[in-house]
Amino acid sequence: MADLGLSLGIVGAYLVLALAVGLLAYRLTGNEAEDYYLASRSMGTVVLLFTTFATLLSAFTFFGGPNLAYGAGPEWILVMGLMDGVLFAILWYVVGYKQWLVGKAFGYVTLGEMLGDRFGSTSLRALVAGVSLFWLFPYVMLQQVGGGQALVGLTDGAVPYWAGAALITAFMIVYVVVAGLRGVAWTDTLQGVFMLGIVWVAAAWVVTSVGGLSAVGAQLATERPEFIALGGGLYSAQWMISSAVTIAFGVTMFPQINQRFFVAKDDRVLKRSFALWPVLVLLLFVPAFLLGSWAAGLGVTVPEGGNVIPALLNEYTPAWFAALVIAGAMAAMMSSSDSMLLSGSSYLTRDLYRPLVNPTASETREGWVARLGVVAFALVSFVASLFVAGGGGGGFDLLVSIGDTAFGGYAQLALPVMVALYWARTTRLGMIAGVLGGQVFYLAHVFVSLPTTYLGWDFALYGMVLSLLLTVGVSLVTTAAPEENATRFTDSDALRAD
C-alpha cells in the first residue's frame, strides 16, 4: 500500500507541476487566435524542437513501440529511430519550410485555411479539416487508452483502467482550455527533456540489475535467438519500408505537428530544428525499444492487455523509479493529447465553424467555441476508449493498431498537399479528387475485408500513389476556377524569409 501511495503521489505531483506551468502561460496568452493557437509565431529553436519532439512522444512511442519490440524484435528501432528520424526531417524541410514561408506571408493558422485560400474553396477547406479531425479521433483515444493501461500496470490493478483514462482526459481538457500553445510548448520542453533523461536511466538501471550488457545480450540470444538476427518474421523489407513511409508522411499531416510548421520565429530556427531532429529521435527510440526487446529475453511476463515497460520496471527497479518513468510516459501522452486537442479546436473553429456557421463570429466567440469543442471531443473519445479497451484489455497490440490506422489516414493527405505547395498548375478539382480518392481507398481497406497488402506492400502506400495520380491527373484535364490564386504558393517576392 505504501508503494501504491508513493507511485500515485509522484504521478500527482507531476500533474500539479504541469498545471502550474499552464496557469503561468495563461497569464501571458492573449485572446487573439494567432497567439492562442500559434504563440504569435515566436518560438526559438529549443522550444520548437522539443515541443515537436514531446508532441510525438505518445502512448504509441512508449508503450506500442516497446510492445512490438517485445513481441517481434528490436528492428522496430530502424523503422522509427532511423528511417523516420531522417525521413521526417527531410519532409520538415520540403513541406514545413515552404509552409512556414506561406503562413508567415499570409497569416494562416491551419492547413485547411491555407489550402482553402489558395484554391478559393470553402469546400476544400472543410474537407481537409474534416479528414484531419476524423483521423485525430483515434489518436486522441490512443492516449487515453495508454494512460489507463499505464496506471493499471503501475499499481498492479489497484487503479482501474477507466480511472486512469479519466484522469488523463480531465487533465488535458483543463490544460488546453487554460494554456494555449505557449503553455503547451513550455511544458512540452520540460517533458521532452525529462523523458529523454529518464528513459536512459531506466535502460542503465535494468542493465545494471541483470549484470551488464553482455548478460542481457546472452540472455536474449538464449531465450529469443531470432532477435539477434536482422530481419525475419514480421520485419520484411516491404513491411519496414511501408511502415517508415506511412508514419513519416502521416506525421507531417498530423494537425498538432503540421501546425508547428507555422510557429518558428525565423527561418534559422526552422532549419536548425529539422537538422537536429534525427539525433533527438535516435536518443529516445533506441533505449525505449531496446527495453522492450530485453524484457523478452529476460522472461518478463506482460499481463493480457498490459504493456511491457511497466512490467519490466516493476521487476527490476524500485517502485518510486517505476512511478517516475510512468509519470514521464504519461507526460508524453499528455504532450500529445493537449497539442492534438488544441490543433483540433483550431481546425474546428477556423475551418468549419467560422466559414460554414458564423462567418462574422468575433474572436471571443470563436475562442469559446474552440474550448467547448475541446471538451466535447475529449469526452467522446474517452467514452470510445472505454469500449475499445474493454475495461483495460483489448489485446496486446491495441496501441499499435490504433496508431497505424491514424498514421496511414493522414499519409493520404501528404502528397496532394506537396503538389499544391510546389506546382502552380494544381487545380481545385485536382485537390478534391486527390484528397477524396486517397481517403476512400484507405477507408475501404480499414473498414471492409479487403487485402492489407498487394505484392507484399501495405495498402496505405497504394492509397498515397492514387492520391498523387488523381491530384496531378485531374489538374491536367481541368481549368482553374476564377477564385483560385495559382501564384499564392510560388510568388518568390511574397515568400521571402526575411
N, C-alpha and C positions, 0 to 999 in steps of 0.2 A: 504493500500500500504506500510505503514511503517513496519507493521508486516511481510509482504512478503519480504521486503528488509532485515530485521533482520534475518529471517529464512534462506534465501539464503546466507547471509553473514556468518552465523555460519557454515553452511554446507561447503561453500567455504573455510573458514579458516581451517577447519579440513583437507580438501583435500591438501591444501598447506603445512600444518604441516607434514602430512604423506609423501608427496613427498620429503620434506626436509630430512626426515629420510632415505628415499630411496637413495637420492643422496649421503648422508654420507656413507651408506653401499656400494654404487658403488665404492667409493674411496678405500675401503678395500677388495673388491672382486676380486680374480684372474681370469685368463682365463681358469683354469683347470675345467673340468666338475665336479669333486668331490667338488670343492669349490663353484661353481655356483649353483649346484643342492642340495648339502648336507652341505654347510658351513663347509667343511672339517671335518665332524663328530665331532664337538667340542662343542655341546650345553650342558649347565648345566640344572639343574632341573627346575628353574623358567622359563627360556626361552622355554625349551622343553614343559613343562606343558601348558604354556599359548599360545604357537604357535599352539599346537594341539587343545587347547580349542577354540581359536579365529578362527581357520580354520573351525571348526564345527559350529560357530555362523553365520549361513547363513540366507537367507531370509526365509527358511523353519522354523527355530527356532523362529525368531522374528515376523514373520507375519503368516506363515502357521499354526504353533502350536497354538498361541493365537486365530486365526480364528477358529480352530477346537474346542478349549475350549469354545469360544463364542457360537458356534452352537450346541455343543453336551455335554458340561460339563467339569469339571476340572479333570476327571480321566486321561486325557492325561498326567498329571504330573507323574502318576505311570508308564506309558509306557516309556517316555523319561527321566524323572528325576530319577526314582528309578531303574526300570528294566534295562534300557540301561546304566545308570551310573555304575551299578555293573557288568552287563554282559560284557560291552566293556572293563572294567578294567581287567576282567578275560582273555578276548581274547588278550588284550595287553600283558599280561604275556605269555599266551600259544603260540601265534603267534609272537608277537612283540619281545619278548626276544630272542627266537630262531632265528628269522630273523636278529636281531642285531648281534648275535654271528656269523652267517654265513656271513653277509655283512662285518663285521669287519675283518674276516679271509681272505676273498677273494676279497674285494673291489667292491662289487656290488653296483650299483646305482639305479636300478629299479627291480621290481618284475619279469618282463619278462626276464631280464638279468640273474637273479639268477636261475630261473627255466630252461631257455634255456641252461645254462652251466651245471646244474645238469643232465639234460636228453640229452645233446648233440644234441639239436634240434633248429635250426633257425625257423622252422615252429611253434613249441610250443611257442617260444619267441614272434614271430609275432602275434600268435593267442591271447595270453594273453594281449599284447599291444593293439591289435585291439579291443578286447572286452572292455578293460578299457577305451579307447578313445571314443568308441561308447556310453557308459553309462555316460561318463563325459559330453558329449554334452548337454543333457537335464538339467544337474545340473548347468552348467555354465549359460545356458539360464535362469534357475530359479533365479539366482542372478540379471540378467538384468531385468527380469520381476519385481522382488521385488524392485529394485532401481527405476524403472519408476513409479510403483504404490506408493512408499513411498513419492516421491516428488509431485505426484498428490494430495495425501491426505494432506500433509503438507501445500501446497499452495492453497488448495481448487480448484484445476484445473487450476490455473494460469500458472503453468509449465506443459505442456502436457506430456503424458506418454512417447512418443518417445524421448523427450529431456532428461528425467531422465535416461532412459535406455542407451541413447547415452553417457551421462556423465559418468556413472559407467563403460561403455565399454572403453571409451577413457582413463580413469584413470588407469584401470587395465592393459591395453596394455603398457602404458608408464612405469608404476611401475615395471612390470615383466621384461620388456626388460632392464631396468636400474639396478634393485636392486639385483636380485638373491635371494637365500634362506636367506642369512644373513639379508638383508633388510626386507624381508617378516617377518622373525621371530621377529625382533626388533619391527616393527610396530604391529605385532600380540600381543606382550606382552602389549604394550601401549593400544591397542584397547580392549584387554580382560579385563584389569583392569578397564578401563573407562566404558565399557559396563556393567560389573558386578556391579559397583557402581551406575551407573545412573538408572538401572532398579529397584534397591531397593529404590532409592529416588523417582522414578516415582510411585511405589506402595504406599509408605508412603504419597506422596502428594495427590494421589487420595483418599486414606482412610481418610486423614485429611479433605479434601474438602467436603466429604459427611457425616462427623460426627463420624468417628471411625469404627473399625472392626465390632462392634455389629450392627451398622447401615447398613453396607454393607451386613452382613450376613442376617439381617432381610429383606432387600430389595430383596436379591437373593432368600430367602425362599418364599417370596410373589409372585415374578414375575416368577421365574423358580424353583418351588419346587423339580422338578426331579433332579436338580443339587446337591441337598443336600444329596440324597441317593447314595450309591456306586453302580456302575454298571447300567445296563439297557440301552435300546436304542442301540446306536452304540457300546457301551462298553461291549460286551460279552467277556467271558473269552477267547474264541478261538481267537477273533479279537485282544485283547490286547496282548496275548502271541505271536501270529503270527507277529504283528507289532513290538514288542520288539525284537524278534529273528531276523527277516529280517533286521531291522535297525542296530542292533549291529553287526551282521556278515557282513552286507553290508558296514558299516563304516570301518571295518577292511581292506577291499579290496579297498576302495577309494584310488586313486593314491596319493592324497595330504596327506592322513593320513598314508597309508601304507609306504610311503617313509620316514616318520618321524621315523619309526622303525629303520632306519639306522643311525640316526644322533646323538645319545646320546654320550657324552664324555666317559662315563664308565658305567658299569652295575649298580652301585649305583644310578646314575642319572635316569636310566630307571626304576628301582624298586620303587624309591620314587615317580616318576611321576605317575605310574599307581595306586599306593596306595592312592594318593591324588585325583585322578580323580573323584570318585563318589561324594566326598564332593563338589568339584568345580561345577559339573554338577547340583547338587541339588540347590546350591546357585543361579544359574542362572534361571533354568527352573521353580522353584516354583513361584517366583514373576511374571515372564513373562506370564505363563499360568493362574495364578490367575487373572491377569489384564484382560485377555480375558473373563474369567467367570464372573467377577464383572461387566464388561460392559453389559453383557446380563441382569443381574439383575437391573442395573441402567437405562435400556431402551435406551442405546446409539444406534443410527441408523448408520449403515455402508452402504455407497453407493454401488451400484452394481459394482462388480469388485474391490472394495476397501478393506482396511484392518482395523481391529478393533483397533489396538494400536494408530495409528494417530487420528482416530475419537474420541477415549476416551480422549486422551491427549488434543486435541483441545478444548474439552468441559470442562475439569476440571483443566487444568494447563495453565499458561501464554504461549504466543506464543514462547517466547525465550526458555522456558524449553522444549516445544514440539519439537522445532527445534534441541535442544541438543540431545534428545532421538533419533530422526530420523537420526541425524548425526551419533550417535552411532550405530544405526541399519545398516546404510549404511556402516559404518566401518566394521561391522560384515560381511556384504555381500562381501565387497571388500577383507577382510581377506580370505574368502573362495575362491573368484574368482582369486586373484593373486596366491594363492597356487595351485589351480586347473590348471591354465594356465602354471605355472612353471613345475609342475609334468607332465602335458600333453605334454609339449615340450620335456621333458626328455624321455618319452615313445616314442614320435615320432622320435627323433633323435637316441637314443641309441638302440631301439628295431626294428625300421623299416628302417630309412634312412641308418644308418651305416651298418647293416648286409645285407640288401637287395639291396641297391642302390650304396653305395660307401664305401666299407669296409676299404679303405685306407684314408678316409677323415681325415684331420688334425683337431686338437682341435678348431682352429679358424673357419674353415669352418663349423664344427658341431655347433659352437656357433651361427653363422649367420643363419643356417637352423632352429635352435631352435627358434630364435627371429622372423623369418618370419612365422614360424608355429604358434607362439603365436598370431600374428596379424591376420592371416587368420582364425584361429579357433574362435577368439573373434568376428570378423566381421560377419562370417557366423552365429554364434549363436545369434548375435544381430539382424540380419535380420529375423531369425526364430522367435525370441521373439516378433517382431512386428506383425507377423501373428498369433502366438499363443494367444497373449493377446488381439488381435483385437483393438489395439489402447488404451488399458487401461482397457478393460472389460475382457471377457473371463471366467466369473464365479467366485463365491466366493471361491471355493475350488481348484482353479487352482494351487496354490503353493503346496498344499498338494499332489495333484495327480502327479505333475511332480516329486516331491521329492520321493514319494513312488515308482515310476517307476524306478528311478535310484538306490535307496537302494536295491530293490529286484533283479535288474540285477547284481549288484556287489555281493550280497549274494550268487549267484550261483557259484562264484569263490572260496568261502571261504573253503569249505570242501575238495575239491581236493588239495588246497594248504596246508592245515593242514595235510592231509595224506602224501603228498610229504615230508613235513618237518620232520615227525616222523617215517615213515615206509620205510625202505630201499628197500623193495620188490616192491615198486611202479615202474611201467614202463612208458616209453614214451607214448605208445599206450593207457595205462590206463588213463594217464593225459589228453591226447587229447580227448578221449571218454568222460571223466567226464566233462571237460570244455564245449565241444561242446553240449553234451546231455542236460546239465542243461540250457544252453543258448537257444537252440532250443525250449525246452519245455516252458521256460519262455516267449520268444518272441512270440510263437504261442498264448499264453494266453493274451499277451498285445495287439497284433495287429489283432487277429482273434476272432470272437464271440464264445469263449469257456467259461465254468463256471469259476467264480472267486474264488469259494470255493468248497471244497469236504469234506463232513461230517462236515461242519462248519469251516474248517481250510483253510487258504489262500493258493492259488495255488503255491505261491513262496516257501512255506515250502516243498511241494511235489517235486518241481524242485531241491531243495537242497538235499533232500533224493536221488533223481535219480542221481544227480551228484556224490554223495558218492558211491552209489551202482555200478555205471559204472566205477568209478576210481578203486575201490577195485576189482570188478569182472573181468574186462578186464586185470588188472595187474596180477591176479592169473592165467589166462589162456594164458598169453603171456610171452615171454622171453625178457629180457633186451637186447637192441642193444649194440654192442661193444663200441659205443661212450658214453654210459651212465656211470655215476660215482655214483654208489649206496651208497658209503660211504661219499659223499660230505657233506651231512647234518647230519651225525651221527658219524663222527670221533671225539671222545672226545678230543684227543690230539690237533687237529687243531682248535677246537671250545672252546678254553679256554677264560674265561672272562678277564684275565689279562696276 
